[in-house]
Amino acid sequence: MEAPDETRDSTGFLDADLASPQEVLHYLTAIMRGVNPLPQGEDPAGSARPAPSTSERMKAAELLGKRYRLFSETAPQPEALPVIVDDIAGGRQP
C-alpha cells in the first residue's frame, strides 16, 4: 500500500519515479562530456559501465543542441534601418 502523500500522474507513474527536466539535462550533459553518469552499483546489468561511446556523446550533444535551438534553420533578421524623411519646410522642391 502506498503512502497517502505519493501522487500518481495521468499514466499511473509515481511522481517521484519520473525524471525532472533538470535531471534529464544533467544526464545528457554528463554523457556529452564523456562522464559515466551512473555511479558504481547503479548499472542495471550490475557491471561497471565504460565511458559513453562517441556515438552516444554525439547523440547527447544533438539532443542538447535541439533543446537550446542551436540548429535553427531561420537566419537572424537584420535590424531595420532607419528611414529619413526630409519634410522640413523651406527645403528644395523636386
Biopython code that builds the backbone (N, CA, C, O; Angstrom):
import numpy as np
from Bio.PDB.StructureBuilder import StructureBuilder

atoms = [
    (1, "MET", "N", (0.853, -1.182, 0.000)),
    (1, "MET", "CA", (0.000, 0.000, 0.000)),
    (1, "MET", "C", (0.895, 1.240, 0.000)),
    (1, "MET", "O", (1.840, 1.333, 0.783)),
    (2, "GLU", "N", (0.591, 2.177, -0.874)),
    (2, "GLU", "CA", (1.425, 3.375, -0.975)),
    (2, "GLU", "C", (1.018, 4.407, 0.077)),
    (2, "GLU", "O", (-0.119, 4.439, 0.549)),
    (3, "ALA", "N", (1.979, 5.234, 0.419)),
    (3, "ALA", "CA", (1.721, 6.281, 1.402)),
    (3, "ALA", "C", (0.763, 7.304, 0.807)),
    (3, "ALA", "O", (0.765, 7.498, -0.409)),
    (4, "PRO", "N", (-0.060, 7.967, 1.625)),
    (4, "PRO", "CA", (-1.035, 8.922, 1.107)),
    (4, "PRO", "C", (-0.425, 10.139, 0.432)),
    (4, "PRO", "O", (-1.095, 10.790, -0.370)),
    (5, "ASP", "N", (0.858, 10.474, 0.740)),
    (5, "ASP", "CA", (1.462, 11.657, 0.134)),
    (5, "ASP", "C", (2.060, 11.372, -1.242)),
    (5, "ASP", "O", (2.518, 12.296, -1.914)),
    (6, "GLU", "N", (2.064, 10.102, -1.676)),
    (6, "GLU", "CA", (2.571, 9.764, -3.001)),
    (6, "GLU", "C", (1.468, 9.972, -4.024)),
    (6, "GLU", "O", (0.372, 9.427, -3.888)),
    (7, "THR", "N", (1.759, 10.755, -5.036)),
    (7, "THR", "CA", (0.752, 11.027, -6.057)),
    (7, "THR", "C", (1.167, 10.393, -7.365)),
    (7, "THR", "O", (2.356, 10.237, -7.639)),
    (8, "ARG", "N", (0.189, 10.028, -8.170)),
    (8, "ARG", "CA", (0.441, 9.421, -9.471)),
    (8, "ARG", "C", (0.018, 10.392, -10.555)),
    (8, "ARG", "O", (-0.928, 11.161, -10.388)),
    (9, "ASP", "N", (0.742, 10.345, -11.681)),
    (9, "ASP", "CA", (0.359, 11.198, -12.808)),
    (9, "ASP", "C", (-0.706, 10.486, -13.636)),
    (9, "ASP", "O", (-1.198, 9.429, -13.242)),
    (10, "SER", "N", (-1.060, 11.063, -14.782)),
    (10, "SER", "CA", (-2.143, 10.513, -15.603)),
    (10, "SER", "C", (-1.805, 9.148, -16.194)),
    (10, "SER", "O", (-2.709, 8.412, -16.589)),
    (11, "THR", "N", (-0.514, 8.795, -16.264)),
    (11, "THR", "CA", (-0.136, 7.494, -16.809)),
    (11, "THR", "C", (-0.010, 6.426, -15.733)),
    (11, "THR", "O", (0.206, 5.255, -16.046)),
    (12, "GLY", "N", (-0.143, 6.813, -14.474)),
    (12, "GLY", "CA", (-0.074, 5.850, -13.386)),
    (12, "GLY", "C", (1.271, 5.766, -12.702)),
    (12, "GLY", "O", (1.422, 5.022, -11.733)),
    (13, "PHE", "N", (2.258, 6.514, -13.184)),
    (13, "PHE", "CA", (3.568, 6.503, -12.547)),
    (13, "PHE", "C", (3.560, 7.404, -11.320)),
    (13, "PHE", "O", (2.856, 8.413, -11.282)),
    (14, "LEU", "N", (4.340, 7.033, -10.328)),
    (14, "LEU", "CA", (4.522, 7.907, -9.175)),
    (14, "LEU", "C", (5.346, 9.110, -9.607)),
    (14, "LEU", "O", (6.284, 8.973, -10.392)),
    (15, "ASP", "N", (5.000, 10.279, -9.102)),
    (15, "ASP", "CA", (5.746, 11.490, -9.464)),
    (15, "ASP", "C", (7.225, 11.362, -9.114)),
    (15, "ASP", "O", (8.074, 11.887, -9.835)),
    (16, "ALA", "N", (7.545, 10.678, -8.030)),
    (16, "ALA", "CA", (8.937, 10.529, -7.611)),
    (16, "ALA", "C", (9.718, 9.633, -8.573)),
    (16, "ALA", "O", (10.947, 9.696, -8.605)),
    (17, "ASP", "N", (9.033, 8.807, -9.353)),
    (17, "ASP", "CA", (9.703, 7.910, -10.298)),
    (17, "ASP", "C", (10.111, 8.610, -11.583)),
    (17, "ASP", "O", (10.921, 8.070, -12.337)),
    (18, "LEU", "N", (9.580, 9.784, -11.853)),
    (18, "LEU", "CA", (9.827, 10.479, -13.111)),
    (18, "LEU", "C", (11.017, 11.423, -12.981)),
    (18, "LEU", "O", (11.212, 12.067, -11.950)),
    (19, "ALA", "N", (11.797, 11.488, -14.036)),
    (19, "ALA", "CA", (12.944, 12.393, -14.064)),
    (19, "ALA", "C", (12.456, 13.820, -14.312)),
    (19, "ALA", "O", (11.569, 14.052, -15.133)),
    (20, "SER", "N", (13.036, 14.747, -13.605)),
    (20, "SER", "CA", (12.695, 16.156, -13.816)),
    (20, "SER", "C", (13.420, 16.644, -15.066)),
    (20, "SER", "O", (14.410, 16.040, -15.477)),
    (21, "PRO", "N", (12.943, 17.727, -15.676)),
    (21, "PRO", "CA", (13.657, 18.277, -16.840)),
    (21, "PRO", "C", (15.114, 18.620, -16.522)),
    (21, "PRO", "O", (15.997, 18.414, -17.355)),
    (22, "GLN", "N", (15.361, 19.131, -15.346)),
    (22, "GLN", "CA", (16.729, 19.478, -14.946)),
    (22, "GLN", "C", (17.597, 18.224, -14.840)),
    (22, "GLN", "O", (18.769, 18.244, -15.214)),
    (23, "GLU", "N", (17.024, 17.140, -14.335)),
    (23, "GLU", "CA", (17.764, 15.885, -14.220)),
    (23, "GLU", "C", (18.129, 15.336, -15.600)),
    (23, "GLU", "O", (19.229, 14.815, -15.787)),
    (24, "VAL", "N", (17.227, 15.448, -16.552)),
    (24, "VAL", "CA", (17.490, 14.986, -17.918)),
    (24, "VAL", "C", (18.626, 15.804, -18.532)),
    (24, "VAL", "O", (19.512, 15.245, -19.178)),
    (25, "LEU", "N", (18.604, 17.134, -18.333)),
    (25, "LEU", "CA", (19.665, 17.982, -18.880)),
    (25, "LEU", "C", (21.020, 17.646, -18.250)),
    (25, "LEU", "O", (22.036, 17.632, -18.945)),
    (26, "HIS", "N", (21.044, 17.378, -16.949)),
    (26, "HIS", "CA", (22.288, 16.994, -16.280)),
    (26, "HIS", "C", (22.815, 15.671, -16.840)),
    (26, "HIS", "O", (24.014, 15.519, -17.073)),
    (27, "TYR", "N", (21.905, 14.720, -17.053)),
    (27, "TYR", "CA", (22.295, 13.410, -17.585)),
    (27, "TYR", "C", (22.879, 13.543, -18.987)),
    (27, "TYR", "O", (23.938, 12.984, -19.273)),
    (28, "LEU", "N", (22.194, 14.282, -19.869)),
    (28, "LEU", "CA", (22.679, 14.459, -21.236)),
    (28, "LEU", "C", (24.016, 15.196, -21.264)),
    (28, "LEU", "O", (24.888, 14.872, -22.071)),
    (29, "THR", "N", (24.178, 16.177, -20.393)),
    (29, "THR", "CA", (25.440, 16.924, -20.327)),
    (29, "THR", "C", (26.581, 16.005, -19.895)),
    (29, "THR", "O", (27.680, 16.077, -20.446)),
    (30, "ALA", "N", (26.325, 15.147, -18.916)),
    (30, "ALA", "CA", (27.356, 14.208, -18.459)),
    (30, "ALA", "C", (27.749, 13.252, -19.583)),
    (30, "ALA", "O", (28.933, 12.983, -19.782)),
    (31, "ILE", "N", (26.765, 12.740, -20.315)),
    (31, "ILE", "CA", (27.052, 11.839, -21.434)),
    (31, "ILE", "C", (27.870, 12.570, -22.496)),
    (31, "ILE", "O", (28.864, 12.039, -22.992)),
    (32, "MET", "N", (27.455, 13.787, -22.843)),
    (32, "MET", "CA", (28.156, 14.555, -23.871)),
    (32, "MET", "C", (29.612, 14.800, -23.485)),
    (32, "MET", "O", (30.490, 14.797, -24.349)),
    (33, "ARG", "N", (29.872, 15.008, -22.216)),
    (33, "ARG", "CA", (31.236, 15.271, -21.748)),
    (33, "ARG", "C", (32.056, 14.003, -21.560)),
    (33, "ARG", "O", (33.237, 14.076, -21.221)),
    (34, "GLY", "N", (31.440, 12.832, -21.777)),
    (34, "GLY", "CA", (32.167, 11.577, -21.667)),
    (34, "GLY", "C", (32.255, 11.034, -20.262)),
    (34, "GLY", "O", (33.091, 10.176, -19.976)),
    (35, "VAL", "N", (31.401, 11.523, -19.380)),
    (35, "VAL", "CA", (31.391, 11.079, -17.997)),
    (35, "VAL", "C", (30.298, 10.027, -17.829)),
    (35, "VAL", "O", (29.194, 10.189, -18.347)),
    (36, "ASN", "N", (30.601, 8.959, -17.112)),
    (36, "ASN", "CA", (29.577, 7.959, -16.825)),
    (36, "ASN", "C", (28.660, 8.527, -15.742)),
    (36, "ASN", "O", (29.084, 8.670, -14.595)),
    (37, "PRO", "N", (27.400, 8.854, -16.088)),
    (37, "PRO", "CA", (26.519, 9.493, -15.105)),
    (37, "PRO", "C", (25.972, 8.535, -14.051)),
    (37, "PRO", "O", (25.400, 8.980, -13.056)),
    (38, "LEU", "N", (26.137, 7.233, -14.250)),
    (38, "LEU", "CA", (25.650, 6.269, -13.264)),
    (38, "LEU", "C", (26.758, 5.933, -12.282)),
    (38, "LEU", "O", (27.797, 5.404, -12.678)),
    (39, "PRO", "N", (26.550, 6.235, -11.005)),
    (39, "PRO", "CA", (27.569, 5.855, -10.015)),
    (39, "PRO", "C", (27.724, 4.333, -9.970)),
    (39, "PRO", "O", (26.813, 3.603, -10.361)),
    (40, "GLN", "N", (28.854, 3.866, -9.503)),
    (40, "GLN", "CA", (29.080, 2.427, -9.396)),
    (40, "GLN", "C", (27.960, 1.786, -8.590)),
    (40, "GLN", "O", (27.531, 2.331, -7.573)),
    (41, "GLY", "N", (27.499, 0.658, -9.033)),
    (41, "GLY", "CA", (26.445, -0.047, -8.321)),
    (41, "GLY", "C", (25.050, 0.278, -8.815)),
    (41, "GLY", "O", (24.096, -0.388, -8.412)),
    (42, "GLU", "N", (24.890, 1.277, -9.674)),
    (42, "GLU", "CA", (23.573, 1.636, -10.175)),
    (42, "GLU", "C", (23.327, 1.145, -11.592)),
    (42, "GLU", "O", (22.245, 1.356, -12.139)),
    (43, "ASP", "N", (24.317, 0.492, -12.193)),
    (43, "ASP", "CA", (24.130, -0.027, -13.546)),
    (43, "ASP", "C", (23.147, -1.193, -13.487)),
    (43, "ASP", "O", (23.357, -2.133, -12.720)),
    (44, "PRO", "N", (22.074, -1.149, -14.284)),
    (44, "PRO", "CA", (21.076, -2.216, -14.231)),
    (44, "PRO", "C", (21.653, -3.603, -14.492)),
    (44, "PRO", "O", (21.147, -4.586, -13.953)),
    (45, "ALA", "N", (22.688, -3.701, -15.296)),
    (45, "ALA", "CA", (23.282, -5.003, -15.584)),
    (45, "ALA", "C", (24.185, -5.476, -14.455)),
    (45, "ALA", "O", (24.559, -6.647, -14.407)),
    (46, "GLY", "N", (24.534, -4.580, -13.555)),
    (46, "GLY", "CA", (25.365, -4.935, -12.417)),
    (46, "GLY", "C", (26.854, -4.902, -12.694)),
    (46, "GLY", "O", (27.650, -5.206, -11.806)),
    (47, "SER", "N", (27.250, -4.539, -13.908)),
    (47, "SER", "CA", (28.667, -4.484, -14.231)),
    (47, "SER", "C", (29.112, -3.023, -14.356)),
    (47, "SER", "O", (28.297, -2.109, -14.478)),
    (48, "ALA", "N", (30.406, -2.845, -14.320)),
    (48, "ALA", "CA", (30.940, -1.487, -14.468)),
    (48, "ALA", "C", (30.686, -1.026, -15.899)),
    (48, "ALA", "O", (30.999, -1.746, -16.847)),
    (49, "ARG", "N", (30.138, 0.138, -16.056)),
    (49, "ARG", "CA", (29.805, 0.668, -17.379)),
    (49, "ARG", "C", (30.971, 1.527, -17.866)),
    (49, "ARG", "O", (31.447, 2.403, -17.144)),
    (50, "PRO", "N", (31.424, 1.274, -19.086)),
    (50, "PRO", "CA", (32.521, 2.096, -19.614)),
    (50, "PRO", "C", (32.033, 3.516, -19.912)),
    (50, "PRO", "O", (30.840, 3.815, -19.854)),
    (51, "ALA", "N", (32.985, 4.362, -20.227)),
    (51, "ALA", "CA", (32.639, 5.743, -20.603)),
    (51, "ALA", "C", (31.752, 5.702, -21.846)),
    (51, "ALA", "O", (31.851, 4.768, -22.641)),
    (52, "PRO", "N", (30.887, 6.703, -22.026)),
    (52, "PRO", "CA", (29.996, 6.726, -23.195)),
    (52, "PRO", "C", (30.795, 6.710, -24.499)),
    (52, "PRO", "O", (31.867, 7.308, -24.598)),
    (53, "SER", "N", (30.248, 6.015, -25.493)),
    (53, "SER", "CA", (30.906, 5.938, -26.800)),
    (53, "SER", "C", (30.761, 7.271, -27.529)),
    (53, "SER", "O", (30.008, 8.150, -27.110)),
    (54, "THR", "N", (31.494, 7.395, -28.615)),
    (54, "THR", "CA", (31.430, 8.621, -29.410)),
    (54, "THR", "C", (30.028, 8.838, -29.954)),
    (54, "THR", "O", (29.543, 9.969, -29.977)),
    (55, "SER", "N", (29.368, 7.769, -30.393)),
    (55, "SER", "CA", (28.008, 7.924, -30.933)),
    (55, "SER", "C", (27.025, 8.349, -29.845)),
    (55, "SER", "O", (26.116, 9.135, -30.110)),
    (56, "GLU", "N", (27.197, 7.838, -28.623)),
    (56, "GLU", "CA", (26.336, 8.270, -27.512)),
    (56, "GLU", "C", (26.579, 9.737, -27.183)),
    (56, "GLU", "O", (25.642, 10.481, -26.894)),
    (57, "ARG", "N", (27.846, 10.150, -27.228)),
    (57, "ARG", "CA", (28.183, 11.543, -26.939)),
    (57, "ARG", "C", (27.629, 12.476, -28.004)),
    (57, "ARG", "O", (27.139, 13.560, -27.689)),
    (58, "MET", "N", (27.705, 12.058, -29.269)),
    (58, "MET", "CA", (27.169, 12.871, -30.367)),
    (58, "MET", "C", (25.652, 13.000, -30.252)),
    (58, "MET", "O", (25.108, 14.081, -30.474)),
    (59, "LYS", "N", (24.966, 11.914, -29.908)),
    (59, "LYS", "CA", (23.512, 11.946, -29.769)),
    (59, "LYS", "C", (23.113, 12.867, -28.615)),
    (59, "LYS", "O", (22.155, 13.630, -28.741)),
    (60, "ALA", "N", (23.828, 12.806, -27.503)),
    (60, "ALA", "CA", (23.541, 13.689, -26.377)),
    (60, "ALA", "C", (23.752, 15.149, -26.779)),
    (60, "ALA", "O", (22.953, 16.015, -26.421)),
    (61, "ALA", "N", (24.832, 15.423, -27.527)),
    (61, "ALA", "CA", (25.097, 16.789, -27.987)),
    (61, "ALA", "C", (23.992, 17.258, -28.924)),
    (61, "ALA", "O", (23.568, 18.412, -28.861)),
    (62, "GLU", "N", (23.526, 16.367, -29.793)),
    (62, "GLU", "CA", (22.442, 16.714, -30.714)),
    (62, "GLU", "C", (21.163, 17.045, -29.958)),
    (62, "GLU", "O", (20.490, 18.026, -30.276)),
    (63, "LEU", "N", (20.824, 16.237, -28.964)),
    (63, "LEU", "CA", (19.607, 16.490, -28.182)),
    (63, "LEU", "C", (19.701, 17.795, -27.400)),
    (63, "LEU", "O", (18.728, 18.543, -27.314)),
    (64, "LEU", "N", (20.872, 18.067, -26.831)),
    (64, "LEU", "CA", (21.047, 19.333, -26.115)),
    (64, "LEU", "C", (20.992, 20.516, -27.081)),
    (64, "LEU", "O", (20.409, 21.551, -26.760)),
    (65, "GLY", "N", (21.593, 20.370, -28.256)),
    (65, "GLY", "CA", (21.542, 21.432, -29.259)),
    (65, "GLY", "C", (20.123, 21.725, -29.696)),
    (65, "GLY", "O", (19.748, 22.884, -29.872)),
    (66, "LYS", "N", (19.328, 20.671, -29.872)),
    (66, "LYS", "CA", (17.921, 20.875, -30.226)),
    (66, "LYS", "C", (17.182, 21.572, -29.093)),
    (66, "LYS", "O", (16.341, 22.438, -29.335)),
    (67, "ARG", "N", (17.492, 21.198, -27.862)),
    (67, "ARG", "CA", (16.824, 21.801, -26.702)),
    (67, "ARG", "C", (17.077, 23.302, -26.649)),
    (67, "ARG", "O", (16.176, 24.083, -26.344)),
    (68, "TYR", "N", (18.311, 23.696, -26.948)),
    (68, "TYR", "CA", (18.674, 25.113, -26.897)),
    (68, "TYR", "C", (18.555, 25.801, -28.260)),
    (68, "TYR", "O", (19.011, 26.933, -28.420)),
    (69, "ARG", "N", (17.949, 25.131, -29.237)),
    (69, "ARG", "CA", (17.701, 25.670, -30.583)),
    (69, "ARG", "C", (18.975, 26.214, -31.230)),
    (69, "ARG", "O", (18.985, 27.309, -31.793)),
    (70, "LEU", "N", (20.038, 25.432, -31.136)),
    (70, "LEU", "CA", (21.308, 25.840, -31.730)),
    (70, "LEU", "C", (21.348, 25.586, -33.229)),
    (70, "LEU", "O", (22.180, 26.157, -33.934)),
    (71, "PHE", "N", (20.455, 24.734, -33.721)),
    (71, "PHE", "CA", (20.482, 24.338, -35.121)),
    (71, "PHE", "C", (19.263, 24.843, -35.871)),
    (71, "PHE", "O", (18.769, 24.154, -36.763)),
    (72, "SER", "N", (18.770, 26.010, -35.540)),
    (72, "SER", "CA", (17.565, 26.508, -36.199)),
    (72, "SER", "C", (17.881, 26.868, -37.648)),
    (72, "SER", "O", (18.981, 27.323, -37.963)),
    (73, "GLU", "N", (16.911, 26.658, -38.511)),
    (73, "GLU", "CA", (17.075, 26.900, -39.936)),
    (73, "GLU", "C", (16.858, 28.361, -40.313)),
    (73, "GLU", "O", (17.283, 28.788, -41.386)),
    (74, "THR", "N", (16.214, 29.121, -39.462)),
    (74, "THR", "CA", (15.925, 30.509, -39.802)),
    (74, "THR", "C", (17.139, 31.372, -39.517)),
    (74, "THR", "O", (17.763, 31.265, -38.461)),
    (75, "ALA", "N", (17.459, 32.217, -40.460)),
    (75, "ALA", "CA", (18.581, 33.143, -40.303)),
    (75, "ALA", "C", (18.127, 34.316, -39.436)),
    (75, "ALA", "O", (16.966, 34.722, -39.500)),
    (76, "PRO", "N", (19.018, 34.850, -38.642)),
    (76, "PRO", "CA", (18.627, 36.008, -37.838)),
    (76, "PRO", "C", (18.252, 37.178, -38.742)),
    (76, "PRO", "O", (18.916, 37.432, -39.747)),
    (77, "GLN", "N", (17.209, 37.872, -38.388)),
    (77, "GLN", "CA", (16.730, 39.003, -39.171)),
    (77, "GLN", "C", (17.590, 40.227, -38.865)),
    (77, "GLN", "O", (17.818, 40.546, -37.698)),
    (78, "PRO", "N", (18.073, 40.919, -39.909)),
    (78, "PRO", "CA", (18.863, 42.125, -39.648)),
    (78, "PRO", "C", (17.964, 43.213, -39.053)),
    (78, "PRO", "O", (16.760, 43.265, -39.302)),
    (79, "GLU", "N", (18.580, 44.050, -38.284)),
    (79, "GLU", "CA", (17.813, 45.149, -37.695)),
    (79, "GLU", "C", (17.342, 46.086, -38.803)),
    (79, "GLU", "O", (18.053, 46.310, -39.782)),
    (80, "ALA", "N", (16.149, 46.623, -38.641)),
    (80, "ALA", "CA", (15.595, 47.535, -39.648)),
    (80, "ALA", "C", (16.399, 48.832, -39.656)),
    (80, "ALA", "O", (16.701, 49.401, -38.607)),
    (81, "LEU", "N", (16.735, 49.280, -40.851)),
    (81, "LEU", "CA", (17.459, 50.533, -40.976)),
    (81, "LEU", "C", (16.483, 51.704, -40.833)),
    (81, "LEU", "O", (15.342, 51.611, -41.284)),
    (82, "PRO", "N", (16.914, 52.790, -40.219)),
    (82, "PRO", "CA", (16.019, 53.939, -40.078)),
    (82, "PRO", "C", (15.768, 54.602, -41.439)),
    (82, "PRO", "O", (16.653, 54.644, -42.293)),
    (83, "VAL", "N", (14.573, 55.107, -41.619)),
    (83, "VAL", "CA", (14.204, 55.817, -42.842)),
    (83, "VAL", "C", (14.168, 57.301, -42.511)),
    (83, "VAL", "O", (13.466, 57.721, -41.591)),
    (84, "ILE", "N", (14.923, 58.088, -43.258)),
    (84, "ILE", "CA", (14.974, 59.531, -43.023)),
    (84, "ILE", "C", (14.042, 60.207, -44.020)),
    (84, "ILE", "O", (14.203, 60.057, -45.232)),
    (85, "VAL", "N", (13.077, 60.944, -43.508)),
    (85, "VAL", "CA", (12.122, 61.665, -44.342)),
    (85, "VAL", "C", (12.457, 63.151, -44.242)),
    (85, "VAL", "O", (12.430, 63.735, -43.159)),
    (86, "ASP", "N", (12.775, 63.756, -45.397)),
    (86, "ASP", "CA", (13.111, 65.172, -45.418)),
    (86, "ASP", "C", (11.828, 65.958, -45.665)),
    (86, "ASP", "O", (11.437, 66.182, -46.810)),
    (87, "ASP", "N", (11.184, 66.369, -44.588)),
    (87, "ASP", "CA", (9.927, 67.115, -44.730)),
    (87, "ASP", "C", (10.010, 68.478, -44.043)),
    (87, "ASP", "O", (8.998, 69.016, -43.596)),
    (88, "ILE", "N", (11.210, 69.027, -43.964)),
    (88, "ILE", "CA", (11.387, 70.332, -43.345)),
    (88, "ILE", "C", (10.929, 71.404, -44.335)),
    (88, "ILE", "O", (11.302, 71.376, -45.507)),
    (89, "ALA", "N", (10.124, 72.341, -43.857)),
    (89, "ALA", "CA", (9.616, 73.434, -44.705)),
    (89, "ALA", "C", (10.778, 74.307, -45.150)),
    (89, "ALA", "O", (11.711, 74.560, -44.388)),
    (90, "GLY", "N", (10.708, 74.768, -46.406)),
    (90, "GLY", "CA", (11.748, 75.653, -46.935)),
    (90, "GLY", "C", (12.853, 74.900, -47.626)),
    (90, "GLY", "O", (13.799, 75.502, -48.134)),
    (91, "GLY", "N", (12.746, 73.612, -47.648)),
    (91, "GLY", "CA", (13.739, 72.821, -48.352)),
    (91, "GLY", "C", (13.521, 72.904, -49.849)),
    (91, "GLY", "O", (12.511, 73.444, -50.300)),
    (92, "ARG", "N", (14.448, 72.382, -50.616)),
    (92, "ARG", "CA", (14.331, 72.396, -52.068)),
    (92, "ARG", "C", (13.130, 71.558, -52.510)),
    (92, "ARG", "O", (12.823, 70.524, -51.917)),
    (93, "GLN", "N", (12.475, 72.017, -53.542)),
    (93, "GLN", "CA", (11.360, 71.265, -54.125)),
    (93, "GLN", "C", (11.897, 70.479, -55.300)),
    (93, "GLN", "O", (12.692, 71.015, -56.072)),
    (94, "PRO", "N", (11.500, 69.238, -55.467)),
    (94, "PRO", "CA", (11.994, 68.468, -56.602)),
    (94, "PRO", "C", (11.404, 68.899, -57.910)),
    (94, "PRO", "O", (11.734, 68.333, -58.952)),
]
sb = StructureBuilder()
sb.init_structure("model")
sb.init_model(0)
sb.init_chain("A")
sb.init_seg("    ")
for serial, (resi, resn, name, xyz) in enumerate(atoms, 1):
    if name == "N":
        sb.init_residue(resn, " ", resi, " ")
    sb.init_atom(name, np.array(xyz, "f"), 0.0, 1.0, " ", f" {name:<3s}", serial, name[0])
structure = sb.get_structure()
